[in-house]
């Protein structure tokens, strides 16, 4: 069968399922996110295994671990699905250089640090008539988007309010950080040592618990949180000057900490990936200028993800190859 014939016979929905399984590593979570039954996702996985001639995932405990072949598919698959989404977006006729518009964004500190500089550089280069107003991130940001006060909100958790659309931008692993000369930590950290350490918890939403704590509880452990802060940057600087440790998204750590005396360590337990999304009003979904801005944000997120090195156990972060 020719390559084109194979492509014509492939159900695009299978690739969407594969992408979600690579993100969540769970048929239960994937089914929930896709709005499908778990049996439907499991059936799709069986068909994907036939198509690719590879197991794709191997069950380890409660998680599905991707094979090396599946890991190699992840980045190009995501890129192609993003390209298809963009193909369906109505940006025809938009000339960024002619745009004269002000967009109001809301984002937490880590998103500002990672995304605002490259976004502004791109706007100055391609759309100098576009201005950005950045609002502080707040608990009721969903309603601010719903009312039109904010054009695009960037964050982790949003309420499913009527008339809003959420687009996932980035998923990446967490890493553990500690002072490079931490007295109790070496090149690796055991689960017991991790649970016994003093932790900084970043809780921008002031909500109790976290997926990390849920996984610790499942394993019969509980960590001691001695400091709660609303911002990732606060945790970074506290860890750099104390014996506290923190568990943060890898891109933020690698982008902001090269000058600090930090050690990056693989967490000793499986933590659901850090998922970052944007939220906007359904009334703006087909607005060509709005679509163009969201595309810029999405492309910057992909560049950030592509440029983030994998965590290297035990190595000081300022010596990791960039």
C-alpha positions as CSV (number, residue, x, y, z in Angstrom):
1,X,0.0,0.0,0.0
2,X,1.3,3.4,-0.9
3,X,2.0,6.1,1.7
4,X,-0.9,8.2,0.5
5,X,-3.2,5.2,0.5
6,X,-2.2,4.4,4.1
7,X,-2.9,8.0,5.1
8,X,-6.3,7.9,3.4
9,X,-7.2,4.8,5.4
10,X,-6.2,6.3,8.7
11,X,-8.8,7.7,11.0
12,X,-7.6,11.1,12.1
13,X,-9.4,10.6,15.5
14,X,-6.8,7.8,16.2
15,X,-4.0,10.4,16.1
16,X,-5.9,12.7,18.4
17,X,-6.3,9.8,20.9
18,X,-2.6,8.9,20.6
19,X,-1.7,12.6,21.3
20,X,-3.8,12.6,24.4
21,X,-2.5,9.2,25.6
22,X,1.1,10.6,25.2
23,X,0.1,13.6,27.3
24,X,-1.8,11.8,30.1
25,X,-0.4,8.3,30.0
26,X,-3.8,7.1,31.2
27,X,-6.8,5.7,29.3
28,X,-9.0,7.0,32.1
29,X,-7.7,10.6,31.9
30,X,-7.5,10.6,28.1
31,X,-11.2,9.4,27.9
32,X,-12.3,12.2,30.3
33,X,-10.4,14.9,28.4
34,X,-11.7,13.7,25.0
35,X,-15.3,13.2,26.2
36,X,-15.2,9.5,25.3
37,X,-15.8,6.2,27.1
38,X,-12.6,4.5,28.4
39,X,-13.5,1.4,26.3
40,X,-13.5,3.6,23.2
41,X,-10.0,4.9,24.0
42,X,-8.7,1.4,24.7
43,X,-10.1,0.2,21.4
44,X,-8.5,3.1,19.6
45,X,-5.2,2.2,21.3
46,X,-5.5,-1.3,19.9
47,X,-6.0,0.0,16.4
48,X,-3.1,2.4,16.8
49,X,-0.9,-0.6,17.7
50,X,-1.9,-2.3,14.5
51,X,-1.2,0.8,12.4
52,X,2.2,1.4,13.8
53,X,3.3,-2.2,14.5
54,X,4.4,-1.2,18.0
55,X,3.0,-1.6,21.5
56,X,3.2,2.2,21.9
57,X,2.5,1.9,25.7
58,X,3.5,-0.6,28.4
59,X,1.6,-0.6,31.7
60,X,3.7,0.1,34.7
61,X,1.6,0.1,37.9
62,X,-1.3,2.5,37.3
63,X,0.4,4.4,34.4
64,X,0.9,3.7,30.7
65,X,4.6,4.3,29.9
66,X,5.3,5.1,26.2
67,X,7.7,3.0,24.3
68,X,10.8,4.6,22.8
69,X,9.0,4.5,19.4
70,X,6.0,6.3,20.9
71,X,8.2,8.9,22.5
72,X,9.8,9.7,19.1
73,X,6.3,10.2,17.7
74,X,5.2,12.7,20.3
75,X,6.8,15.9,19.0
76,X,6.1,15.5,15.3
77,X,2.5,14.3,16.0
78,X,1.8,17.4,18.2
79,X,3.3,19.6,15.5
80,X,1.1,18.1,12.8
81,X,-2.1,18.3,14.8
82,X,-1.3,21.9,15.7
83,X,-0.7,22.6,12.0
84,X,-4.1,21.0,11.2
85,X,-5.8,23.1,13.8
86,X,-4.2,26.2,12.4
87,X,-5.3,25.2,8.9
88,X,-8.9,25.2,10.1
89,X,-8.6,28.6,11.8
90,X,-9.8,31.7,9.9
91,X,-6.6,33.8,9.6
92,X,-6.9,34.4,5.9
93,X,-6.8,38.1,5.1
94,X,-5.0,39.0,8.4
95,X,-2.0,41.2,7.8
96,X,-0.2,41.5,11.1
97,X,1.7,44.6,10.0
98,X,-1.5,46.5,9.4
99,X,-3.2,45.5,12.7
100,X,-3.9,48.3,15.2
101,X,-5.4,46.8,18.3
102,X,-4.9,46.4,22.0
103,X,-5.2,42.9,23.6
104,X,-5.7,42.5,27.3
105,X,-4.0,39.4,28.7
106,X,-3.9,37.8,32.2
107,X,-1.1,35.4,33.3
108,X,0.6,34.1,36.4
109,X,4.3,35.1,37.0
110,X,5.9,32.0,35.4
111,X,3.9,32.6,32.2
112,X,5.0,36.2,32.1
113,X,8.7,35.3,32.6
114,X,8.6,32.6,29.9
115,X,6.3,34.0,27.3
116,X,6.1,37.8,27.5
117,X,9.6,38.6,26.2
118,X,9.3,36.4,23.0
119,X,5.7,37.5,22.5
120,X,6.6,41.2,22.6
121,X,9.7,40.6,20.4
122,X,7.4,39.0,17.8
123,X,4.8,41.7,18.0
124,X,7.4,44.4,17.5
125,X,8.8,42.6,14.5
126,X,5.5,41.5,12.8
127,X,2.7,43.7,14.2
128,X,4.1,46.9,15.7
129,X,0.6,48.4,15.8
130,X,-0.5,45.7,18.4
131,X,-0.4,46.7,22.0
132,X,-0.6,44.4,25.1
133,X,-2.1,45.2,28.5
134,X,-1.2,42.6,31.1
135,X,-3.5,42.2,34.1
136,X,-2.6,40.5,37.3
137,X,-3.8,36.9,37.5
138,X,-6.8,36.5,39.9
139,X,-9.2,33.8,41.1
140,X,-12.2,35.2,39.0
141,X,-10.2,35.4,35.8
142,X,-12.8,33.1,34.1
143,X,-15.5,35.7,34.7
144,X,-13.3,38.5,33.5
145,X,-12.8,36.6,30.2
146,X,-16.5,35.9,30.0
147,X,-17.4,39.6,30.4
148,X,-14.8,40.7,27.8
149,X,-12.6,42.5,30.3
150,X,-9.7,40.1,29.4
151,X,-9.1,38.8,25.8
152,X,-6.9,35.8,26.7
153,X,-6.1,34.3,30.1
154,X,-3.1,32.0,30.5
155,X,-3.0,29.5,33.4
156,X,-3.5,26.0,34.7
157,X,-7.0,25.7,36.2
158,X,-10.1,27.4,34.8
159,X,-13.8,27.1,35.6
160,X,-15.9,25.6,32.8
161,X,-18.1,28.7,32.4
162,X,-20.6,29.0,29.6
163,X,-19.3,30.7,26.5
164,X,-15.6,30.1,27.1
165,X,-13.1,28.0,25.1
166,X,-10.0,26.5,26.6
167,X,-7.1,25.5,24.4
168,X,-4.2,23.5,25.9
169,X,-0.9,25.0,25.0
170,X,1.8,23.0,26.8
171,X,2.4,19.9,28.9
172,X,5.7,19.1,30.5
173,X,7.2,17.2,33.4
174,X,7.9,18.6,36.8
175,X,11.4,18.7,38.3
176,X,12.6,18.9,41.9
177,X,15.0,21.7,42.8
178,X,17.2,22.2,45.8
179,X,20.2,24.2,46.9
180,X,23.3,22.8,45.2
181,X,24.9,22.2,48.6
182,X,21.8,20.9,50.3
183,X,23.0,18.9,53.3
184,X,20.6,16.0,53.0
185,X,20.4,15.5,49.2
186,X,22.8,13.9,46.8
187,X,22.6,13.2,43.1
188,X,19.3,11.4,43.5
189,X,16.4,11.6,46.0
190,X,14.5,8.7,47.4
191,X,10.8,8.8,48.1
192,X,11.4,8.7,51.8
193,X,13.9,11.6,51.6
194,X,11.5,13.6,49.4
195,X,8.6,13.1,51.8
196,X,10.8,14.0,54.8
197,X,12.2,17.2,53.3
198,X,10.8,20.7,54.0
199,X,8.8,21.8,50.9
200,X,7.8,25.1,49.3
201,X,4.3,24.7,47.8
202,X,3.3,27.1,45.0
203,X,-0.5,27.6,45.4
204,X,-1.6,30.5,43.2
205,X,-5.3,29.4,43.5
206,X,-5.2,28.9,47.3
207,X,-6.8,25.5,46.9
208,X,-5.9,22.6,49.2
209,X,-3.9,19.6,48.0
210,X,-2.4,18.9,44.5
211,X,-2.0,15.9,42.2
212,X,1.5,15.5,43.6
213,X,0.1,15.2,47.2
214,X,-2.6,12.7,45.9
215,X,0.1,10.5,44.5
216,X,2.2,10.7,47.7
217,X,-0.9,9.7,49.7
218,X,-1.5,6.7,47.4
219,X,2.1,5.6,48.1
220,X,1.6,6.0,51.8
221,X,3.6,9.2,52.2
222,X,2.9,12.8,53.1
223,X,5.2,15.7,52.7
224,X,5.7,18.6,55.1
225,X,4.9,22.0,53.4
226,X,6.6,24.7,55.5
227,X,5.9,27.5,53.1
228,X,3.1,28.3,50.7
229,X,3.6,31.0,48.1
230,X,1.4,32.3,45.3
231,X,4.3,32.6,42.8
232,X,6.8,30.2,41.2
233,X,9.5,32.9,41.3
234,X,9.2,33.2,45.1
235,X,9.7,29.5,45.5
236,X,12.8,29.6,43.2
237,X,14.5,32.3,45.3
238,X,13.6,30.7,48.6
239,X,15.0,27.4,47.6
240,X,18.2,29.1,46.4
241,X,18.9,30.4,49.9
242,X,17.5,27.7,52.2
243,X,17.4,23.9,52.7
244,X,13.8,23.8,51.4
245,X,13.0,22.0,48.2
246,X,10.3,22.7,45.5
247,X,8.8,20.8,42.6
248,X,8.2,23.1,39.6
249,X,7.6,22.9,35.8
250,X,10.9,22.1,34.0
251,X,10.7,25.0,31.5
252,X,10.4,27.6,34.2
253,X,13.3,26.1,36.2
254,X,15.6,25.9,33.2
255,X,14.7,29.4,31.9
256,X,15.0,31.3,35.2
257,X,17.6,29.6,37.4
258,X,20.9,29.4,35.5
259,X,22.5,32.0,37.8
260,X,21.2,30.5,41.1
261,X,22.9,27.8,43.1
262,X,20.4,25.1,42.4
263,X,20.4,21.4,41.8
264,X,17.8,19.8,39.5
265,X,16.7,16.3,40.4
266,X,14.2,13.9,38.9
267,X,11.3,13.5,41.3
268,X,11.1,10.0,42.9
269,X,7.5,9.4,42.0
270,X,5.3,9.7,38.9
271,X,3.6,13.1,38.8
272,X,0.9,14.1,36.3
273,X,2.4,16.5,33.8
274,X,2.1,20.3,34.2
275,X,-0.6,21.4,31.9
276,X,-0.8,25.0,30.7
277,X,-3.8,26.4,28.7
278,X,-5.3,29.6,27.4
279,X,-8.9,30.7,27.9
280,X,-10.9,33.0,25.7
281,X,-14.5,33.8,24.8
282,X,-16.3,31.8,22.2
283,X,-17.4,35.1,20.7
284,X,-13.7,35.7,19.8
285,X,-13.0,32.1,18.5
286,X,-13.3,33.1,14.8
287,X,-12.0,36.7,15.1
288,X,-9.0,36.6,12.6
289,X,-6.9,39.0,14.7
290,X,-7.6,37.1,17.9
291,X,-6.8,33.8,16.1
292,X,-3.5,35.2,14.9
293,X,-2.6,36.3,18.5
294,X,-3.5,32.9,19.9
295,X,-1.4,31.2,17.2
296,X,1.6,33.4,18.2
297,X,1.1,32.3,21.8
298,X,0.8,28.6,20.8
299,X,3.9,28.7,18.7
300,X,5.9,30.4,21.5
301,X,4.8,27.6,23.8
302,X,6.1,25.0,21.4
303,X,9.4,26.8,21.1
304,X,9.7,26.9,24.9
305,X,8.9,23.2,25.2
306,X,11.4,22.3,22.4
307,X,14.1,24.3,24.1
308,X,13.7,22.8,27.6
309,X,16.3,20.2,28.4
310,X,15.3,17.0,30.2
311,X,16.0,17.0,33.9
312,X,19.4,15.6,34.6
313,X,19.6,13.9,38.1
314,X,21.9,15.6,40.5
315,X,23.6,18.1,38.3
316,X,23.7,21.8,39.2
317,X,21.3,23.6,37.0
318,X,23.8,26.3,36.0
319,X,26.0,23.6,34.5
320,X,23.4,21.7,32.5
321,X,24.1,21.8,28.7
322,X,21.8,24.3,27.1
